[in-house]
């Protein structure tokens, strides 16, 4: 769950390599917000750079991690790290 400091708006989204679709709870890791929160942990406060040069503070209220399958060149699968969902 993400909480924006300025208006206290809350959003729940799962980080994905695809396109943003916040209505379906998907946030692209390549989006400005996705880049800002990638690797953040529960309780962290990150700054989201805005197009006008200002910053918007976002609190990471909670994080859920789920395993992801990673295919390596030999064709075997591993799950070394989890994909983060802010929910």
C-alpha positions in Angstrom: 0.0 0.0 0.0 1.3 3.4 -1.0 0.3 6.6 0.7 1.0 10.0 -0.9 2.0 12.5 1.8 0.4 15.6 0.2 -3.2 14.3 -0.3 -3.1 11.0 1.7 -4.3 9.1 -1.3 -3.7 5.4 -1.0 -3.1 3.0 -3.8 -2.4 -0.7 -3.9 -0.4 -2.1 -6.8 1.8 -4.9 -7.9 5.1 -4.1 -9.6 5.2 -5.5 -13.1 7.5 -5.3 -16.2 4.4 -4.6 -18.3 2.6 -1.3 -18.7 0.9 0.6 -15.9 -2.7 -0.2 -15.3 -3.6 1.1 -11.8 -7.2 0.2 -12.2 -6.1 -3.4 -12.3 -3.5 -2.9 -9.6 -0.4 -3.0 -11.9 2.5 -0.5 -11.7 5.3 -0.7 -14.2 8.9 -0.9 -12.8 9.9 1.4 -15.6 7.5 4.2 -14.6 8.7 7.1 -12.5 6.7 5.8 -9.4 7.8 2.2 -10.1 11.5 3.2 -10.2 11.1 5.3 -7.0 9.6 2.4 -5.0 11.6 -0.5 -6.4 13.6 -2.1 -3.6 11.8 0.0 -0.9 10.6 -1.7 2.3 7.6 -1.2 4.5 7.9 2.1 6.4 10.2 3.7 3.8 9.4 7.1 2.5 10.5 7.7 -1.1 10.5 10.8 -3.3 8.7 10.7 -6.6 10.2 13.2 -9.1 7.5 15.1 -11.0 7.7 16.6 -14.5 7.8 20.2 -13.0 11.0 19.4 -11.1 9.3 19.1 -7.7 9.2 16.0 -5.6 6.2 14.1 -4.2 6.7 12.0 -1.0 5.3 8.5 -0.9 5.1 6.3 2.2 5.4 2.6 1.7 2.8 1.5 4.2 3.0 -2.3 3.5 4.7 -4.6 1.1 3.9 -8.2 0.1 6.5 -10.3 -1.6 5.7 -13.3 -3.8 8.1 -15.7 -5.5 8.8 -15.3 -9.2 10.2 -17.8 -11.6 13.4 -16.8 -13.4 14.5 -18.8 -16.4 18.2 -19.1 -16.8 20.1 -19.8 -20.0 20.3 -23.6 -19.3 16.5 -23.7 -19.1 16.2 -24.4 -15.4 14.1 -22.3 -13.1 15.0 -20.6 -9.9 13.2 -18.3 -7.5 16.0 -16.3 -5.9 14.0 -13.2 -5.0 10.4 -12.2 -4.7 8.4 -9.8 -6.7 7.1 -6.9 -4.6 3.5 -5.9 -4.3 2.6 -2.8 -2.4 -0.7 -3.7 -1.0 
